[in-house]
């Protein structure tokens, strides 16, 4: 009788730790996916007058005489 309880306890413990391992793996994968998304950047071009880098969609670098008027 005690052997049945021992085997049942081992099975429950194995399933418990299995879920913990899977959850840890999923959390690590989500963190890696977030890091990859953060690395995606925007294309930028250098202003010929002032040398400031601005995104392609930006209209103004904020300096006088800049070809990107606001």
C-alpha positions in Angstrom: 0.0 0.0 0.0 2.8 2.4 0.9 4.5 1.7 -2.5 1.4 3.0 -4.3 1.4 6.3 -2.4 5.2 6.6 -3.1 4.8 6.1 -6.8 1.8 8.5 -6.9 3.9 11.1 -5.1 6.8 10.6 -7.6 4.4 11.0 -10.5 2.8 14.2 -9.1 6.3 15.6 -8.3 7.5 14.8 -11.8 4.5 16.5 -13.4 4.9 19.5 -11.2 8.6 20.0 -12.1 7.8 19.3 -15.8 5.3 22.3 -15.8 7.9 24.5 -14.1 10.5 23.6 -16.7 8.1 24.3 -19.5 7.0 27.7 -18.0 10.7 28.7 -17.5 11.4 27.9 -21.1 8.4 29.8 -22.4 9.4 32.9 -20.3 12.9 32.8 -21.7 11.6 32.5 -25.2 9.3 35.5 -24.6 12.2 37.6 -23.3 14.3 36.7 -26.3 11.4 37.7 -28.6 11.1 41.0 -26.9 14.8 41.7 -27.3 14.6 40.9 -31.0 11.7 43.3 -31.4 13.6 46.1 -29.6 16.6 45.7 -32.0 14.4 46.6 -35.0 15.3 50.2 -35.8 14.4 52.9 -38.2 16.3 54.2 -41.3 18.0 57.5 -40.7 19.6 60.0 -43.0 22.2 62.6 -42.2 21.4 66.3 -42.7 23.7 67.9 -45.3 23.8 71.2 -43.4 24.1 70.3 -39.8 25.1 66.7 -39.8 22.3 65.6 -37.4 20.7 62.2 -38.1 17.0 62.3 -38.5 14.5 59.6 -39.3 13.2 59.6 -42.9 9.7 60.6 -41.8 10.9 63.5 -39.6 10.4 67.0 -41.0 12.6 69.1 -38.7 16.0 68.5 -37.1 15.6 71.7 -35.0 18.4 73.8 -36.3 18.5 77.1 -38.4 19.2 76.7 -42.1 18.3 73.0 -42.1 16.7 71.7 -45.3 14.1 69.9 -43.1 11.9 72.8 -42.3 9.3 72.4 -39.5 
